[in-house]
Amino acid sequence: MSGPVRQDDIPRLVADLHSVLLASGAAEVICDVGGVTTADLVTVEAVARLRLAARRAGVGLLLRGPTPALWALLRLVGLAELCVEVEGDPEEREPPLGVEEAVESGDAAR
């Protein structure tokens, strides 16, 4: 994906995904979203539909390179934790909303 995603792009994106899945037989698809310039609900819908299409085909979907704004929006609508796996080190990402890291007073420092 690159540039802003338009509503009428979504069916083509899903069809392209189906073509790739049929041709490759892959168990996992990596969608590079680093070129997506607009983080909005149309982009979120595109990600959700791609995830659904991948899941229906029995494959995983990974997003590579989401901008901080897109990552935040996916978290906000619940897609980051529930539907979308993001490639990268989980330690580099922020924890899900509502989850705070805490240290008990009796815990030893590591």
C-alpha positions as CSV (number, residue, x, y, z in Angstrom):
1,M,0.0,0.0,0.0
2,S,1.2,3.5,-0.7
3,G,-0.3,7.0,-0.6
4,P,-3.7,7.6,0.8
5,V,-6.1,4.6,0.6
6,R,-9.5,5.4,-1.1
7,Q,-12.7,3.6,-0.5
8,D,-12.8,2.4,-4.1
9,D,-9.3,0.9,-3.7
10,I,-10.4,-1.7,-1.1
11,P,-12.0,-4.3,-3.5
12,R,-8.9,-4.2,-5.7
13,L,-6.6,-4.6,-2.7
14,V,-8.6,-7.6,-1.6
15,A,-8.6,-9.1,-5.1
16,D,-4.8,-8.6,-5.3
17,L,-4.4,-10.4,-2.0
18,H,-6.4,-13.3,-3.3
19,S,-4.3,-13.5,-6.5
20,V,-1.1,-13.5,-4.4
21,L,-2.5,-16.2,-2.1
22,L,-3.5,-18.4,-5.0
23,A,-0.2,-18.0,-6.9
24,S,2.1,-18.5,-3.9
25,G,0.3,-20.8,-1.5
26,A,2.0,-18.8,1.3
27,A,1.1,-19.4,5.0
28,E,1.7,-15.7,5.8
29,V,1.4,-12.4,3.9
30,I,3.4,-9.3,4.7
31,C,1.7,-6.1,3.8
32,D,4.1,-3.2,3.6
33,V,2.1,-0.2,4.8
34,G,5.1,2.1,5.2
35,G,4.0,4.1,2.2
36,V,0.6,4.8,3.5
37,T,0.5,8.6,4.0
38,T,-2.9,9.0,5.6
39,A,-4.1,7.2,8.8
40,D,-7.8,7.4,8.6
41,L,-10.8,5.1,8.9
42,V,-10.7,4.1,5.2
43,T,-7.2,2.8,5.8
44,V,-8.4,1.0,8.9
45,E,-11.2,-0.5,6.8
46,A,-8.7,-1.7,4.2
47,V,-6.5,-3.3,6.8
48,A,-9.5,-5.0,8.4
49,R,-10.8,-6.3,5.0
50,L,-7.3,-7.6,4.1
51,R,-7.0,-9.3,7.5
52,L,-10.5,-10.9,7.0
53,A,-9.6,-12.1,3.5
54,A,-6.3,-13.6,4.7
55,R,-8.0,-15.2,7.7
56,R,-10.7,-16.7,5.4
57,A,-7.9,-18.1,3.2
58,G,-6.2,-19.6,6.3
59,V,-3.1,-17.4,6.3
60,G,-1.6,-14.8,8.6
61,L,-1.3,-11.2,7.8
62,L,1.6,-9.1,9.0
63,L,1.9,-5.3,8.6
64,R,5.4,-3.9,8.0
65,G,6.2,-0.3,8.7
66,P,3.0,1.3,9.9
67,T,3.4,5.0,10.7
68,P,3.0,5.9,14.4
69,A,-0.3,7.6,13.4
70,L,-1.6,4.4,11.7
71,W,-0.4,2.2,14.6
72,A,-2.2,4.5,17.1
73,L,-5.4,4.4,15.1
74,L,-5.3,0.6,14.8
75,R,-4.8,0.4,18.5
76,L,-7.7,2.8,19.1
77,V,-10.2,0.8,17.1
78,G,-9.0,-2.5,18.6
79,L,-7.5,-4.0,15.4
80,A,-3.9,-3.9,16.6
81,E,-4.5,-6.3,19.5
82,L,-7.3,-8.5,18.0
83,C,-6.8,-8.7,14.3
84,V,-3.5,-7.5,13.1
85,E,0.0,-8.8,13.9
86,V,2.7,-6.1,13.4
87,E,6.1,-7.3,12.4
88,G,8.9,-6.1,14.8
89,D,10.1,-6.4,18.3
90,P,7.1,-6.3,20.7
91,E,9.4,-4.6,23.3
92,E,9.7,-1.6,20.9
93,R,5.9,-1.1,20.7
94,E,3.7,0.6,23.3
95,P,1.6,-1.6,25.5
96,P,-2.1,-1.9,24.6
97,L,-4.4,0.8,26.0
98,G,-5.4,0.2,29.6
99,V,-2.4,-1.9,30.3
100,E,0.3,-0.4,32.6
101,E,3.6,-1.9,33.6
102,A,4.0,-1.9,37.3
103,V,6.6,-3.0,39.8
104,E,5.6,-4.5,43.1
105,S,7.5,-3.1,46.1
106,G,8.9,-6.6,46.9
107,D,10.2,-7.3,43.4
108,A,13.9,-7.5,42.9
109,A,15.5,-5.2,40.3
110,R,16.5,-7.0,37.1
